[in-house]
Amino acid sequence: KDSSVKIVQVDGNYFRYLSSESSSENNGISLCTSYDTESPNPEAEKAIAEGLTELRDEIDISRFNVSDTEFSKIYDRVLNIYSPFFYVSMNCSYSYKNNRVIKLYPVYNYDISEIPAMRKIYEDNLNKILSQVQPEWSDLEKVLFFHDYLVSNFEYDTTYSIFDAYTFLTDGKGVCQAYASVYGILLESVGIKVAPVSSNTMNHAWNKVY
């Protein structure tokens, strides 16, 4: 979904607050979004990912000359393209000057002290599936194996409340977004190119496999 933006001024510095609430309507037009395009700023994307991996409370990206328009796209890519950042909220704030982002202030979904253990559980669950892949399998066989494994071992979340990969792997259920996220992570782990696709009007998420 598009991010809504709130702007405030504190002691002469401007801050924007991004939230995951939709700020526009699609007026009934079928809209599909795919992340198979190039990043507007790969180096900034990499720096943000490193900062989130290190659980920093602020991430300086001033050297990358990122516009505020580019920032929302970059942050969306970091968190939504099969990322391991299940512990990071889509909500965040950032400081900017002359329409260039200076620092990002991420919001973490859990207490910082809990996240390392959660990441270990997350990785162990993924490796449990990946360890079953046979070296002689073709890419097509891997694609089908992951698909069949998820369908056979996980169930759809009829409460429509489980969207993230971590809870999907630990609870054994999730909505389409959770299925698509884990499926994409598994495919990328074995070197298969894949991109997430979503539709607002269909209220659905899936994968584009190359």
FENURGI-V906408 format. One record per helix or strand. SS is the DSSP state (alpha for helix, beta for strand). FROM is the first residue (numbers start at 1). LEN is the number of residues. Records with the same first field share a line. If there is no record, write none. Layout:
SS = FROM-LEN ; FROM-LEN
This chain:
beta = 4-7 ; 13-7 ; 32-3 ; 59-2 ; 67-1 ; 88-10 ; 100-9 ; 155-2 ; 173-2 ; 194-6 ; 204-6
alpha = 42-12 ; 62-3 ; 68-13 ; 112-19 ; 139-15 ; 165-7 ; 176-14
